[in-house]
Amino acid sequence: MNVRPIYLYLLGAALVLFILSRTQKGQEVTAAVTDAIASTIGGIRRNNPLNIERGDPWIGLSEVQTHNRFATFDDMPHGIRAAAIILRNYQRKYGIRTVQAAVSRWDQDPGDPIEEYIETVSNYLGVQKDTVLNFEDRATVFSYLRGAMIMEVGRAGALLVSDADVNAGLDLAGFA
């Protein structure tokens, strides 16, 4: 199979969206496309890009829960806040300080690609899986969560979560 035409098609589609985004109507079209993609990704739709399970009474938890397993938050910063607090608590309560240990505790679903998850987050942080980290450090937690989002909601889903939302969530969680 020749993949060159596929790449050319995708490049052309990206160029069309870029040009459209420069006009008012185009901005409406690109917003509609983005909304359509976001609505198909549950973790994004629920403002929970790290797929935190229901159970704890989080601040910012939506009154109406739309999924029987995963929590729904009122907005993205509150979903990020919950994830940041969980990661920080891994260190405070359990002494977890490596990507390998944190991911292994976070994702305990049998059959999930745990080694790929560990590798993705480690690569995003630029560290080995057994490097000792400080999950009290804002920059470390920011990068860890960004890498974990790729595994939880996919690369496209992770791109739909802005750095501003991640930073707002870290602010809400009390990271300096």
Secondary structure, DSSP 8 states (H G I E B T S, - for coil): ---HHHHHHHHHHHHHHHHHTTSHHHHHHHHHHHHHHHHH-HHHHTT-TT--BTTS--TTB-SS---SSB--BSSHHHHHHHHHHHHHHHHHHH---SHHHHHHHH---TTS-HHHHHHHHHHHHTS-TT----TT-HHHHHHHHHHHHHHHHHHHHHHTS-HHHHHHHHHHTT--
